Amino acid sequence: MYPDNDTFAPLSEFSFERRFDDRDAVQWMQQNWSKAFVFSALYAALVFAGQHYMRPRPKLNLRRPLVLWSLCLALFSIIGAVRTGSYMLHVLSSAGFRSSVCDQSFYRGPVSRFWAYAFVLSKAPELGDTAFIVLRKQKLLFLHWYHHITVLLYSWYSYKDMVAGGGWFMTMNYTVHALMYSYYTARATGLQVPRPFAVVITSAQMAQMAMGLTVCGLVYGWMPQGDCPSHMDNVRWAALMYLSYLLLFSNFFYHAYLRRNGGGKITEKTE
């Protein structure tokens, strides 16, 4: 179900957002989404081969490239959060919470359609985050590479079907990444970021996963009524994914901030 064009009158589009053709995007993803498995396999192979290669070699500094990389992703995430957030707020205020969860117009509405596609595509280049961890010989958490792979696979798998809940999933991720990449940019420049900021980021990540589970439950409950389009396989995979993230982030939070002598620092990208 798609609202009339008049519903979106308060939303103003940039020219590149207006020119974006979501039909071509959906068609391309329907034909190519399975390539995410190829990217994931190559990513895993390069990560562990890279660790093996770096083991006898000195770590690289890479401070300037890391600042540039983190800054670019921070700016992308901030803009994405503002644009998708404006759309979601408009839907919430004009059509209500249920519509914000179930309405597929997030994939085709003004403003949001470009940023929905940009979101799913961005999960492939974001795999490059891990290169900095490997080349700088930092500790690589299971949470890090597991999260990268599963987000890429699920995002591409879901976009092709324009499943319910996507607006919440993407907007939350953009928002959390805006905070996280800003933190990494500051850290990469050598700034001493107060410890509570790291706690806030991990707390936001856990809240994101809890809300993701909630949205999955709502889609499952509303789907039989016919106005919340999804399918059981997608709901199952989404719920399993968000539950695993919530458990992993909770474990990370406990060991980083609650255990005595915990380091209290996010030393690498954990999303």
N, C-alpha and C positions, 0 to 999 in steps of 0.2 A: 504494500500500500504506500502510495506516494502523495504527500500533501500537494495542494494546488500551488502554483507559482506565487500567488499573492501571499501565501503563508510566509514566504521568505523575504518579503519586501524590506524588512529592517536590515537584512544582511547585505553588505556591499562587497563586491568581488573585485579583486585585482584582474587586470586584463589576462594574465597567464592562467588564472583560475577559471575565467570565463571561457577561454579557448579550449580548455582541457576536455577531451572526448572520453568519457568514462566507458562508453560502449566498446571502444577499441581496447581499453585497458582490461576490462572484464574478459573480452574475447581472448586477448593475449594470455591472461592468467589461466583461463580454462584450458588452453592448449599447451601451456608451458609450466604449470605449477609443479609438476613432478621433477623439474630440474632442480628444485630445492634439495632433493635427496643427493643429487650429484654435488652440489655446492657443499652440503654438509659432510659428505664422504671426503671430499678434497680438503676441507677445513680440518677435519679430524686427523687425516694423514699428515698434513703439513704441520699441525700443532705438535704432534708427538715426534715426528721426524725432526722438527726444529729444536725441540728440547734435547733430543739425542745429539744433534749437531753442536749445540751450544754447551753441552756438559763440560768438555775439556777446554773451552774457550772463555776468555774474559767477557764479562757482561758489557753491553753497549750502553752509552748514556742516553742518547736520543731525546734529550730534553726539549730542544726546539721543535722537532717533528711532533712530539707528544703534545706540546702546547697548541700547535696549529691544529692537529687532529681533534683534540678535545674541544677546542674553541669552535671549530666548524660544526661538530655534532651538538654542542651546547646551543649554538645559534639556531640550527635546524630544529632542534627539539623545542626551544622556546617559541619559535614562530609557529610550529605545528601545534603546540599546546594552546596558544592564543587563538589560532584559527579554528581548530576543532572544538575548543572550549566554547567559543562564541556560538558555534552552531548548536552544541548540546544544550547550552543555557537557553537559547531561543526555543528549542523543541520542548525543554522542560517547562518553560513559562507559558508556551502557547498550546501545547498538546498534552502535557503531563508526563509523569515518570514512566508509565507503561509504554507510551509511544517512544520514549527515549531509548528503551530497551529493545522493543520489537520492530520499530519502523526501519525498513531497509533504505529509506531516503538518505541516510548518512553516506551511503556509497554513491549516490547520484545527486545529492542536493548541492546547491551553490556553496562555494567555499570548501565544504567538507570533502567533496568528491576528489579533488586534486590531492588533498592531504591524506586521504585514506589510501590512495594508490602510492603516494610517496612513502607512506609509513611501511607498507608491505615490501616495497622495493628496497628500502633502507636497511632491512634486516640482513641482506646479503653483504653490502660493504661494511656493516658494523662488525662482521666477523674479523675485520682487520684489527680490532681492539686487542685481540689475543697476541698479535705479533709483537706488540710492545712488551707484554708480560714475558714472552718467550725470549726475546732478544735482550731484555734487561735482566733476565734470569730471576724474576720474581716468582713467588709461590703461585702456582696455578691451581685454583680451587675447582673441584668437581662442579660446584654450583655455576661457575663461570662458563665453562664450555658446554655443559648440559643445557643451560639456559639459552645460550646462543643458538644451539642446534634446534631445540624444540620450538623456540619462538619463530625462527625462520620457517620451519616446516608447517607449524599451525597457521601462521599468518597467510602463507601462500595457499594452503589448503582451504582456508575459510573464505578468503576474498573471492575466489572463483564462484562460490555459491551465495555470496552476499548474506551470510547468516545473521540472525538477530544477535544483538549484544555487541556487535563490532564497534559501534560508536563509543560505548563505555570502555571496551578493551583498549582501543587505540588512544583515546583521549587521556586515559589514566597513564598509559605507557609514555606518551609524549611528555606529560607533566612531570612524572618521576625522573625521566631522562633529562629534562631541563635542569632539574636540581642536581642530579648526579654528575652530568658532564660539566656543569659550572663548577662543581666541587673539584673535579679532576683537573680542570683548566687552572684553577687557583693553585692546587697542589703542584702541578707541573711547573708553574712559574716560580715555585719556591716559597709561596706565601704560607704562613702558619694559620691554617683554618681552625677555629675553635672546635674542640671535640664534640660539643653538643650538635654541631651541624651534621657530623657523620651519623650521630644517633638518629637525628631527624630523617635523614635520607633512608636509612635501613627501616625505620618505623613506617615511613611512607611506602616503602616497597612491600612490607608485610600487609599494610592496609590495602594496597592495590590487589594483592593476591586474595585477601579475604573478600573484597568487593567482587573480584572476578568469580569466585566461587558462588557468591550470592546471585550474580547475574546468570550464571549457569543454571542455578536452581530455579530462578524465575522463568527462564526460557523453557526449561523442562516442564514446568507446571503450566505455562501458557500455550505451549506449542500445540497441544491437542485441540485448542479452540480455534485454530486456523489463522490467527492474526499475528503469530510470532514465528516467522519462517526459519526453520533450521531442520536438522535431522539428528536422530539419536546418536549416530556415530560421532558427529561433531560435538554434541553435548558431552558425551562420555570422555572424549579425548580432551576437551577443554577443562572439564572438571578434574580429571586426573592430573593434567598439567598444572593447573592452579593449586591443587592440593599439594603436589610435590614441591612446588615453589614455596608455598607457605611453610611447609615443614623445614625445608632447607634454609630459608631466610630466618626462620625462628631459631634454628640451631646456630646459624651464623651470629645472630644478635646475642644469643646467650653467651657464646664463647668470646665474642669481641667486647661486650660491654657489661655483662653481669658477673661472669666468673672473676674471682679474685685474681689480680695480676693480669687481667685481660688487657690486650694491647690498646683497645680503644681507637684503632685507626682502620680506615678502609684502605688497604694497601694496593688493591687492584680492582679492576672493574668487576663487580658482581651483579650488576643490574638489579 
